[in-house]
Amino acid sequence: MKIDKEGLATRSVHSGEKSFGGSPHTPVFNTTTFAFETTEQLLDVVDGRTPGSLYTRYGMNPSIVSLEEKMATLEQAESALLFASGMAAEAALFLALGRRGVVCLGDAYGGTMELLGVQLRSLGIPVHFLLGSEIDQLGELLKKGAGMVFFETPTNPTLEIFDIQALAGLTRAHGALSVVDNTFATPVNQNPLLLGADLVVHSATKYLGGHSDVTAGVVMGPQNLLAEIRPWRKNLGQVLAPETAALLARSVRSLVPRVRWQNQSALQIAAALEGHPAIRKVLYPGLPGFPNHSLAVRQMTGFGGMMTLDLKTDLEGCTRMADALRIFRIAPSLGGAESLATQPVTTTHHGLDPAERLRRGISDTMIRLSIGLEDAEDLLADLNQALSRLKPGFD
Ligand code: PLP
């Protein structure tokens, strides 16, 4: 049955699944190679005359192909390419399509900034980092020949929102590609390709995997662009293993209810914490007072499970609060069933010097929360008891 017009929840369960021997979904093809009856049949697949499985590192394995079909339908993309991690996906994407120069707009994951700022620059690829407040310089950089604009929205950890439609239009007008890292929003809450972006990338390690037990990445977009990325994946050996693909497919089938639950809990918790005497600011795009809330309403259908609290304390107080949490675990990732708390200054943005952190609006008193699948009331009670440890110190 071809599933492509149905709703997102239905597509995430059924799209791409291939039944073998009556199985309701694609089984794990834990094999590195595929055998043929004759050399002629093998050559038909090698030369692309007939579709078929051939060699797993090439991505020509049913466990990988079927999940790529499922992933593509989530973002309503023509196609998808799976990778062994989000960073593997980004590396292939930059090497294949970013060699004219990449502009990274706003805050991005620390690993992305290092890949761009250290490894890509070491290859002579021009890389520019622009803050959201410097967005007026983007046109000039594009005029000078940058070939790609890369950004996250919402960003990490300040949850800044960028206008995907406007940025995609500006970028295209200069003959460059716009690429959105949609990891924080997920395809449930935001579809950058439908807003005009050329490519979407995800760390599938986060919400797509959803259980903190899978490391994976995916790029989605039109076939002609993915055709340029595919040989890099093949020859850098970056493909996702079939067993991991099957585990990830299992997770994606429950993506929609998980993320909708997380949206609801996060909104409830953010609203309840706003105005708490120990909190300077709750950064969450779903709050009406959040900068660019109206833009978030326009381009997102839900506000996600990520938020950042800026506490009325110092670094030590912030650490004390984090250490007092009982349900939230202290860990640097996000998007799993279990709620996680992390201080950007000690994890994701530890490598930046303090002045640069300040310039990016990242303070020592921030704690980033990934809201999981527990009861929102329990999470709120946990946050409140941990915040109560700050009482003597806050101003
Ligand atoms: N993009 C974002 C927004 C991330 O948070 C991360 C990892 O934390 C990555 C990309 C890299 O993904 P991975 O850890 O799967 O390589």
Boltz pocket constraint, residues with backbone or C-beta under 6 A from the ligand:
constraints:
  - pocket:
      binder: B
      contacts: [[A, 85], [A, 86], [A, 87], [A, 88], [A, 109], [A, 111], [A, 112], [A, 152], [A, 156], [A, 181], [A, 183], [A, 184], [A, 202], [A, 203], [A, 204], [A, 205], [A, 215], [A, 216], [A, 217], [A, 332], [A, 333]]
      max_distance: 6.0
